[in-house]
Amino acid sequence: MGTRTADFGLRRIGQIAVNVQDLQRATAFYRDVLGIRLLFEVPGMAFFDCGEVRLMLGKAEQPELDHRASIIYYRVDDIAAAYRRLVERGVEFMHEPRMVHKTDESELWMAFLRDSEENVLALMSEVPVV
């Protein structure tokens, strides 16, 4: 167990689970407000297509697992346009998009919001410096 293998490492996320209290409300928020494509639903869970990562919404099966989600950062090409579109859909952001980091090559912009279950989400955009 203590040995490291150079060719092994966890590198890709396959699925993220987000705890919800009201699955119908949360499914509508992610599908209709955020515009994420619903893949399928099974009793107590809904699955969404987020590129190479699948997002699962569901109620916690055990009380010790019932907590808010970690922050999920959604990559967008144009953060100002994504922000405006979501505001038009009724999303209340914690702040407007702002630059949080800058290198010689790019600026990293973020804006944070809460979903229908009070989980914190973020939009992020890396903008090349011209």
Backbone hydrogen bonds, N-H to C=O, Kabsch-Sander energy under -0.5 kcal/mol:
donor,donor_aa,acceptor,acceptor_aa,energy
6,A,4,R,-0.6
8,F,5,T,-1.7
11,R,9,G,-0.5
16,I,54,R,-2.4
18,V,56,M,-3.1
20,V,58,G,-1.7
23,L,21,Q,-0.5
26,A,22,D,-2.6
27,T,23,L,-2.8
28,A,24,Q,-2.0
29,F,25,R,-2.1
30,Y,26,A,-2.6
31,R,27,T,-2.5
32,D,28,A,-2.8
33,V,28,A,-0.9
33,V,29,F,-1.2
34,L,29,F,-2.5
36,I,30,Y,-2.6
37,R,49,D,-0.6
39,L,47,F,-3.0
40,F,47,F,-1.2
42,V,45,M,-2.1
45,M,42,V,-2.7
46,A,57,L,-2.2
47,F,40,F,-2.9
48,F,55,L,-2.8
49,D,37,R,-2.8
50,C,48,F,-0.7
50,C,53,V,-1.8
53,V,50,C,-1.5
54,R,14,G,-2.7
55,L,48,F,-2.1
56,M,16,I,-3.3
56,M,54,R,-0.5
57,L,46,A,-3.1
58,G,18,V,-1.9
59,K,44,G,-1.0
65,L,62,Q,-1.9
66,D,63,P,-1.4
67,H,65,L,-1.3
72,I,120,V,-0.8
73,Y,71,I,-0.5
74,Y,72,I,-0.6
74,Y,122,A,-3.3
75,R,73,Y,-0.6
76,V,124,M,-2.8
79,I,77,D,-0.5
82,A,78,D,-2.4
83,Y,79,I,-2.6
84,R,80,A,-2.3
85,R,81,A,-2.5
86,L,82,A,-2.2
87,V,83,Y,-2.4
88,E,84,R,-2.4
89,R,85,R,-1.0
90,G,87,V,-1.8
91,V,86,L,-2.5
93,F,91,V,-0.6
94,M,112,F,-3.3
95,H,112,F,-0.8
98,R,110,M,-2.3
100,V,108,L,-3.4
101,H,108,L,-1.2
103,T,106,S,-3.1
107,E,127,V,-2.7
108,L,101,H,-3.2
109,W,107,E,-0.6
109,W,125,S,-2.9
110,M,98,R,-2.5
111,A,123,L,-1.6
113,L,121,L,-2.3
114,R,92,E,-0.8
115,D,119,N,-2.5
118,E,115,D,-1.8
121,L,113,L,-3.0
122,A,72,I,-2.2
123,L,111,A,-2.8
124,M,74,Y,-2.5
125,S,109,W,-2.2
127,V,107,E,-3.0
127,V,125,S,-0.7
129,V,105,E,-2.7
